[in-house]
């Protein structure tokens, strides 16, 4: 086993396109590995959680794991952590949870299977990052997620959903938050 950290990239609903900061991070560093889902447009919670579990198990064989989630990826991390065995979650050194979508209040039928958002405390250090004008989650709800998950809460400037439309590019501020984990 090496001491090389693997950063598992967990996009949300419909994945992260080439202009998304997650895609930039993957392109810049091979330590960032996307967890591919079978169906990005019709997410199934059990299937998404199973893919995360398999990816963590595989990456943990090589060293520490850090999760880098966006939107529905955050809810997937919470759901996975709530049911994963302790030896699996112990491999995770931290999680950057960006723009956690409030799927409990989203009017998107494809996401209803992820309701309710899992709120047990995460067994690893984490940071929730939110924009005050995110259309997918209010600052109050994002703070509630952070509190329940035992995560540090960071509010960025007004950048919407912190996705491709936000034009963050490589998002240096996000890299700084990741380094602080």
N, C-alpha and C positions, 0 to 999 in steps of 0.2 A: 504494500500500500504506500502510495506517495503522499506528500503533504500538499499537493496541488488542489486548490479550491476549484470546484465546478460551480458555476452560477447558472442555475436552471431558470430559464426565461419562461414565464407563464402568462401568455397573452390572454385577453378576454374574448368575449363574444365576437365572432367574425375575424379573429386573429389580429395581428399587428402588421400593417403594410410596410413597404420599404421606407417610408418617410417617418415612421414611428421611432421614438428614441430606443425602444427595445431592439429594433432591427439594426439601428446604428451600432449599439453596443455589441451585438452579435457579430456584425461585419468587422468590427475593430479588434475583437479579441476572441480567439477560439475557446477560451475558458467559459464563454457565454454560450449555452446550448439551449435551443428552444425545445420545449416539451410539445411535440406535435399531437394534436387531437384528431381523431378520425373525422369528426364533423364539426367545423367551427360555426356553422350557421344553425345547427339544431343540437345544441349541447345537451348531453345526458350526464347528470351528476355522477353516477356510478362509474361511467366510462372515463370521465375526466379525472376523477379521483384515482382510479386504477392506473391511468397513465402517469400521474404525478408519483404515485407510490413506486411504480416500476422504474421511473427515471431517478428517483432518490436512491433506490436500492442499487441501481447500476452505478451511479455517480459516487456513492459512498464507498464503493470498493476501491476507488482511486484516491479518496481523501475527503476533506470537508465539503459540505454542500451549503450554498446560499441560494435562497429563493428570491426571484425578482419578478413580482407579479403586478399585473395591471388589470383593473376593472373586475370582470368576472373571475379572472385569475386569482384575485384576492379572496373571493368567496370560496373558490376551489381549495386554496391553501387552508382556509379555516375549516372547511369540511373534512379535508384529508387529515389534518392534525388532530381533529376531534376523534377520529376513529383509527388512526394508524398505531401500530405497536410502538412501544417506547424505544426499542432499539432502532427503529427507523427514524423516529423524530429526533433521537439523540444525534444522528448524523448531520442534522441541520444546524448550522452555526448562527443563522439569522435569516430574516426575511425583510425585504423592502416591498411594502404593500402600497402601491400607487393608485390613487383614484378608485377606491373600492366602491363598486356600483351598489346602490341600495336596491337590490333586486326585490326586496319585500314590497317596494312601492313602485317598481317599474311596470309599465303597461306593455310588456313584451312577452307574449305567450311562450316563446321559445325559452324563456328564462324561468318560468314558473316552477320547474322541477328543482331549482336551487333554493326555493323558499322552504323554511325561513333561513336567513343567513345564520350560519353556525357561530355562536358567540362564546364558546369556552376559551379560557385563557390559553394562549399559544405556549408550548413548552420550549421555546427558543426566543432569543431577543428579536424584536421586530420594530419597524418604524412604519407608521401610516402617513402617507403624504397626500395632501388634498389641496385643491384649488377652491377659493371661496365662491367661484361662479360655475362650478361643475354642475352640468345639468342632470347628472346621474346620481348625485348625492349631495345633501345639504351639509354645511360644515358641522352642524349639531349632530347629525347622524354619523358622519365620519369620525367625530370625536367619540361618540358612543362605541363605535367599532373598536377604536384604538383602546379605549378604557377596558372594554370587555376582553380584548385579546392581550391586554397587558403590554401594549405597544406605546412607544413614544409617538406623539402626534406632532406633525409639522405641516403648517399651512403655507403654501407658496403664494406667489402673486396670482393675479387673475389670469389663468391660462386655460380655462375651460376644463375639459376632461383629461388633460395632460396626455393627449394622444397625437396622432398625425396632424389633426387640424390645429393643434396648439403651436406647431412649427418650432418645436424645441430643439430639433436637430439632435446632436449628440448629448444634449442636456447635461452640461457640466455640473449644475447644482444637484442633479440626481445622483451623479457619480460621487459627489462629496458625501451625500447622505448615505450611500451604499458603503463608502469607506468608513463611516462612523459606526457602522453596526458592530 
